[in-house]
Amino acid sequence: MLKQNLNLTVDKKLAKKAKYLVIADALRQAIKEGQVAPTEALPSARKLAQQLAVNRHTIMAALAELVAQGWVEAKERSGYRVVENLPIQTSLATKKVHQASKDFDWKFRLKQNLPVTPKIKASQYPYNFSGGQPDIRKFPFDEFKSHFAQTCQRPKIDNLSYGDSRGEAELINEISTYLRRVRSITDKELMICNGSQEALYMIAQLLLQPGDKVAVEQLGYPPAWAAFERTGAELTAIKQDERGIVPEHLAQVLAQGKVKLLYLTPLHQYPTTVSLDISRRMQIYQLAQQYGVAIVEDDYDHEFHYDSQPIAPMAADDPAGLVIYISTFSKLMFGGARIGYVVANNVLIEQIAAYKMLMNHKSNVLVQQTVAKWMQQGGFEGHLRRMTRLYQKRRDFMVLQLKSYQDKGLPIHFVVPAGGMAIWLDTGKSIVGLKEKLMAEQVYVQTELEFNRFKALPDKEYRFIRLGFAAMNEAEVEQGLSIVMEALYGKNLRVL
Ligand SMILES: Cc1ncc(COP(=O)(O)O)c(C=O)c1O
């Protein structure tokens, strides 16, 4: 029987799509809805053309499209019919097969079972005190866009293909010159990575194996620890105080053997912000040399130092060549830029480059070339100057705010950090449960619990939080802090 009428919905929003395809969509939808059943004939092309006020050729093209997709078939002299087995049924059948494969035991097949935790997005919180977060709203996107346009107008065709995994020569050159000037690092090779996390991962894979130990600061950066542990190596915590890690404790740990790597954040210790004392640096370096231990120096936010020149990194005075220096553009730009770098001796850089080739060939060339232009033409320096001034003001503002709470009698304590993007605050109270409580109030903070995996501190009370001051303006900091203080001390402290 020939179907006389179909209720067809032609989507007018699809103006850019060819008319016959829009009509094919509408017919397919009518079939899916069961307006016309399998094996039943469709209205004639003439009728459809009349109904939709289009040319008959357009209808014929739509029907041909549906034939090609397997929804209808042409029957000689009797027009078009819906096929007996709709493609939708075939796809349901395939789905069933897929469902059956759900029983496949991937857990059993996996060599390693990585912890899968729901990722909390700190940036979604209106009051985001996340420690190393820059104010991305202040990034000069227009300026960057013009460099990006230049990169695309005169593409370097050769570089856009596969090739050297160390990164774009222009960018390597710019960053090396910059590091020579601001961090006194010379006589080492530099390569670009997909953020410093990739560098940490590759270093771990190349240097560590099960049974090895990695000495780390007792409070530290969990993503680095995770990369080290993934190799089967074990972490050993080194005690730290207000001058950084304690060399005497490091000496004891190294004397027990098996330590292959020492991971440090000497300039602004993560998370406490303490700068590692110069005399301790020398002791630590000598110990590392004595026991043949490589040092990974993570100089993640050296750009932001306010009251004086930052102390030169350990990599600047490395006669034995045992320091592997890493840093990032995640604070200067934003984490999603995924530009980091590793600086080390040539033998190691060659190996890291070979490892990167295995993983992902090279980092994004267009972004590297754009950043290189941004640096060559002075935009980078200007942005850095502006952000340093701004973050210094924001640090000072947060310090004033915290002092005002001290004046109100709250037993909070902190040392004003000479640089970085966060304050390490002793709240004077246990912070267990504080993070969750604040999240319910739209405030994101990181607490000491997140930075301390070494719970071998029996009667220790966790009291510290890390308060990032760079990402928010003064009003946001004032309001956010008042929520934090009220959550800790009640007393109606909120200013909103
Ligand atoms: C201690 C430390 N190292 C490294 C990084 C940067 O990592 P990436 O370059 O992978 O973004 C951060 C950023 O939060 C950090 O805090």
PDBQT file of the ligand as one rigid body, heavy atoms in Angstrom, charges set to zero:
ROOT
HETATM    1  C1  LIG A 501      55.713  21.995  41.894  1.00  0.00    +0.000 C 
HETATM    2  C2  LIG A 501      55.179  22.094  40.501  1.00  0.00    +0.000 A 
HETATM    3  N1  LIG A 501      55.878  21.586  39.490  1.00  0.00    +0.000 NA
HETATM    4  C3  LIG A 501      55.432  21.686  38.223  1.00  0.00    +0.000 A 
HETATM    5  C4  LIG A 501      54.247  22.304  37.927  1.00  0.00    +0.000 A 
HETATM    6  C5  LIG A 501      53.807  22.537  36.502  1.00  0.00    +0.000 C 
HETATM    7  O1  LIG A 501      53.477  21.466  35.828  1.00  0.00    +0.000 OA
HETATM    8  P1  LIG A 501      53.187  21.524  34.253  1.00  0.00    +0.000 P 
HETATM    9  O2  LIG A 501      54.316  22.217  33.563  1.00  0.00    +0.000 OA
HETATM   10  O3  LIG A 501      53.116  20.087  33.910  1.00  0.00    +0.000 OA
HETATM   11  O4  LIG A 501      51.902  22.251  34.055  1.00  0.00    +0.000 OA
HETATM   12  C6  LIG A 501      53.471  22.807  38.931  1.00  0.00    +0.000 A 
HETATM   13  C7  LIG A 501      52.163  23.400  38.601  1.00  0.00    +0.000 C 
HETATM   14  O5  LIG A 501      51.242  23.427  39.340  1.00  0.00    +0.000 OA
HETATM   15  C8  LIG A 501      53.952  22.718  40.254  1.00  0.00    +0.000 A 
HETATM   16  O6  LIG A 501      53.246  23.248  41.246  1.00  0.00    +0.000 OA
ENDROOT
TORSDOF 0
